[in-house]
């Protein structure tokens, strides 16, 4: 018998309203959603659907207007900004379409950045950064600058940086948006490997072919949950193609 998986993300009737002066815009209209430990989930929706707003709330980058958000058993809805920043740094790893690497820092230094803010010693930073870079197939690239890397390599640096704090949740926003199809497949293969090792992954994407690599597809439309279904025909990337 499998051990029941505990929820990592629990959203209860999440609403988000933006005040536009003379009018208000309701971006999210009562979203309730649960994501379990070790799941790999695609969050999909057309432009204006609310998926970006939902991603920002899950990533503790924004607050809901009403509703509750529980992350690994902790209600983060009412935390102060400093408390939210601390939880965000410790529990969530971010991967973005544009990589967000610091151009004048080496690959190794880019990966060390979040650990610097968390108060790790220099020795701890170096050990952990070298470990995650090896994990994503970038041993030997530690001294390179981002400008010396391909798009796929830059994204792997971003993934390594996200993994450095050993987050409970890896949140990837259009992670293949700037990559060609072959490199996109390699990156999705890496996400699948990390997920197989126990990392909970949410992929925010508008691309159906990318969503097909996940085990569950959640669709948002007009600020509401349109569908939430398992993906029985999940595509798998075989072999360590990203190395």
C-alpha positions in Angstrom: 0.0 0.0 0.0 1.3 3.4 -1.0 1.8 6.0 1.8 -0.7 8.8 1.3 0.9 12.0 0.0 0.5 15.2 2.0 -0.6 18.4 0.3 2.0 20.9 -0.5 -0.4 23.6 -1.9 -4.0 24.1 -0.6 -6.0 27.0 -2.1 -9.4 27.7 -0.6 -11.8 30.0 -2.5 -9.1 32.3 -3.7 -10.3 35.6 -5.1 -8.1 38.4 -6.5 -9.6 41.8 -7.3 -7.6 44.6 -8.9 -8.7 48.2 -8.2 -8.5 50.1 -11.5 -9.7 53.4 -10.1 -13.2 53.8 -11.4 -13.7 50.1 -11.9 -12.5 46.8 -10.5 -11.2 43.7 -12.3 -11.7 40.3 -10.7 -8.8 38.2 -12.0 -9.6 35.1 -9.8 -13.1 34.1 -8.9 -13.0 31.5 -6.1 -10.2 29.1 -7.0 -9.9 26.0 -4.8 -7.1 23.6 -5.7 -4.8 21.1 -3.9 -1.4 19.8 -5.2 0.1 16.9 -3.4 3.7 16.2 -2.5 5.6 14.7 -5.5 3.1 15.7 -8.2 4.0 17.3 -11.5 1.2 19.6 -12.6 0.6 21.8 -15.6 -1.3 25.0 -15.0 -2.8 26.2 -18.3 -5.0 28.9 -19.6 -5.3 31.5 -22.4 -4.0 35.0 -22.1 -6.1 36.9 -19.5 -7.4 33.7 -17.9 -5.9 34.4 -14.5 -3.2 31.7 -14.6 -0.3 34.3 -14.1 -2.2 35.8 -11.1 -2.7 32.3 -9.7 1.0 31.5 -10.2 2.0 34.7 -8.4 -0.2 33.8 -5.4 1.1 30.2 -5.3 4.6 31.6 -5.4 3.8 34.1 -2.6 4.7 37.0 -5.0 1.2 38.4 -4.5 -1.7 38.1 -2.0 -5.3 37.1 -2.6 -8.0 39.6 -1.9 -9.8 36.8 0.0 -9.5 33.1 0.6 -6.8 31.0 2.2 -3.5 29.7 0.9 -1.9 26.9 3.0 1.6 25.9 2.0 2.9 22.7 3.6 0.5 23.1 6.4 1.2 26.8 7.1 -1.4 29.5 6.3 0.6 32.1 4.5 -2.3 34.4 3.7 -1.9 36.6 6.8 1.9 36.7 7.1 3.8 39.9 7.1 5.9 40.8 4.0 9.1 39.8 5.8 7.6 36.5 6.8 6.3 35.9 3.3 9.7 36.6 1.8 11.3 34.1 4.2 8.8 31.3 3.4 9.2 32.1 -0.3 13.0 31.8 -0.1 12.9 28.6 1.9 10.0 26.7 0.3 9.7 27.7 -3.3 12.2 27.5 -6.2 11.4 29.7 -9.3 12.3 29.1 -12.9 11.3 31.8 -15.4 11.1 32.0 -19.2 13.7 34.7 -19.3 16.2 32.9 -17.0 16.9 36.0 -14.9 20.6 35.2 -14.5 23.0 38.0 -13.4 25.2 38.7 -16.4 28.4 39.6 -14.6 28.3 36.7 -12.3 29.7 33.2 -13.1 27.4 30.2 -13.3 28.5 29.2 -9.8 27.9 32.6 -8.3 24.4 32.8 -9.9 23.5 29.5 -8.2 24.9 30.8 -4.8 22.8 34.0 -4.8 19.7 32.6 -2.9 21.9 30.9 -0.4 23.7 34.2 0.3 20.4 35.8 1.3 19.6 32.8 3.5 22.8 33.2 5.5 24.7 30.1 4.3 28.4 30.1 4.9 30.7 30.4 1.8 31.7 26.8 2.2 28.1 25.6 2.4 27.1 27.7 -0.6 30.0 26.3 -2.7 29.3 22.7 -1.8 25.6 22.9 -2.5 26.0 24.9 -5.7 28.5 22.4 -7.1 26.1 19.6 -6.2 23.1 21.0 -8.0 25.1 22.1 -11.0 26.4 18.5 -11.3 22.8 17.3 -11.0 21.6 19.3 -14.0 24.6 18.3 -16.1 26.7 21.5 -15.9 29.9 20.3 -14.2 32.8 22.1 -15.9 30.7 25.2 -16.6 31.0 26.7 -13.1 33.3 29.6 -14.2 31.4 30.5 -17.3 29.4 33.7 -17.6 25.8 33.4 -18.8 26.8 35.0 -22.1 29.0 31.9 -22.8 26.1 29.5 -22.5 23.3 28.3 -24.8 19.7 28.9 -24.0 19.2 25.4 -22.7 22.3 25.7 -20.5 21.1 29.0 -19.1 17.8 27.4 -18.2 19.6 24.6 -16.4 21.5 27.2 -14.4 18.2 28.7 -13.4 16.9 25.3 -12.4 20.1 24.6 -10.4 19.6 28.0 -8.6 16.0 27.1 -7.9 17.1 23.7 -6.4 19.9 25.2 -4.3 17.6 25.9 -1.3 16.0 22.4 -1.6 12.5 23.8 -2.0 9.3 22.0 -1.3 7.9 23.3 -4.6 9.5 24.0 -7.9 7.4 26.6 -9.8 8.3 27.1 -13.5 6.7 29.9 -15.5 6.8 29.2 -19.3 10.2 27.5 -18.8 10.6 26.5 -22.4 9.2 29.7 -23.9 12.7 30.9 -25.2 13.9 27.5 -26.3 13.8 25.4 -29.5 11.8 22.2 -29.5 14.8 19.9 -29.0 16.0 21.9 -26.0 12.5 22.2 -24.6 12.2 18.4 -24.6 15.6 18.2 -22.8 14.4 20.6 -20.1 11.1 18.8 -19.7 13.1 15.6 -19.3 15.1 17.2 -16.5 11.9 18.3 -14.8 10.6 14.8 -15.0 13.7 13.3 -13.5 13.6 15.8 -10.6 9.9 14.9 -10.1 10.7 11.2 -10.2 13.1 12.0 -7.3 10.3 13.5 -5.3 10.3 17.2 -6.2 6.8 18.7 -6.5 6.7 20.7 -9.8 4.1 23.1 -11.2 4.7 24.1 -14.9 2.8 27.2 -16.0 2.4 27.0 -19.7 0.1 27.9 -22.6 1.6 25.1 -24.8 -0.4 21.8 -24.9 2.7 19.8 -26.0 4.6 20.9 -22.9 1.6 20.1 -20.6 1.6 16.6 -22.0 4.8 15.9 -20.0 3.0 16.4 -16.7 0.8 13.9 -14.8 -2.1 16.3 -14.2 -3.4 19.3 -16.2 -5.3 22.1 -14.5 -7.0 24.6 -16.8 -8.0 28.2 -15.7 -10.5 30.3 -17.7 -12.0 33.7 -16.9 -10.6 33.5 -13.4 -12.3 30.2 -12.6 -11.1 26.5 -12.5 -12.3 25.1 -15.8 -11.0 21.6 -15.4 -8.6 19.5 -13.3 -7.8 16.1 -14.8 -5.1 13.5 -14.7 -3.1 13.0 -17.9 -3.2 9.3 -18.7 -1.2 9.7 -21.9 1.7 11.5 -20.2 4.7 11.8 -22.5 8.1 10.6 -21.0 11.5 11.8 -22.0 13.8 8.7 -21.9 17.5 8.9 -21.1 19.5 11.7 -19.7 19.1 13.7 -22.9 20.1 17.0 -21.2 23.6 16.0 -20.4 
